Amino acid sequence: MNPTKLKKLQAPIKELYRKTPGSALVKLTAESNGGEGLSCKLETHQNIIEAGLHPATGGSGLEACSGDMLLEALVACAGVTLKAVATAFDTELTKSKVVAEGFLDFRGTLGVAKEAPVGFEQITLTFDIAGDATNEELKKIVEVTERYCVVLQTLKCTPQIDTIFSD
């Protein structure tokens, strides 16, 4: 992919969204169903994943952990966005490693300590990149990637979340 091909690919989509803003609002859906014991099955684009408790909460470690999956979604989104931004900047990346690390105090989710938060206390996203650009240009690519990474921006700017009980 090069900048010209990327622009050509995205131009009609951008024009549609400019003319008809409502067409840019797309509903994405994920669903879990069933599972054995303390697990649930999640159908992805590639296969079915069985998610379960993290070993720090009594899980076996054989099932996927939703906390890990959140970090994986962040890394996937940041990695794809990084590639698109580098392409738009006409920069060939020779290294494009993205790492997400998160810290959880499992006392919160287990109800052991009320002062312990439920969820990640801190997430660090590291970009280890190199390419045919100056350090300043690479920093700019990372800044733009941060700006347009959907998962990162969702975590930074918490969306309204509604919980519905369906009977």
Secondary structure, DSSP 8 states (H G I E B T S, - for coil): --HHHHHHHHHHHHHHHHH-GGGG-------EE--SSSEEEEE-SS-EEEEE--GGGT--SSSB-HHHHHHHHHHHHHHHHHHHHHHHTT--EEEEEEEEEEEE-HHHHTTS-TTS-SSEEEEEEEEEEEESS-HHHHHHHHHHHHHH-HHHHHHHS----------
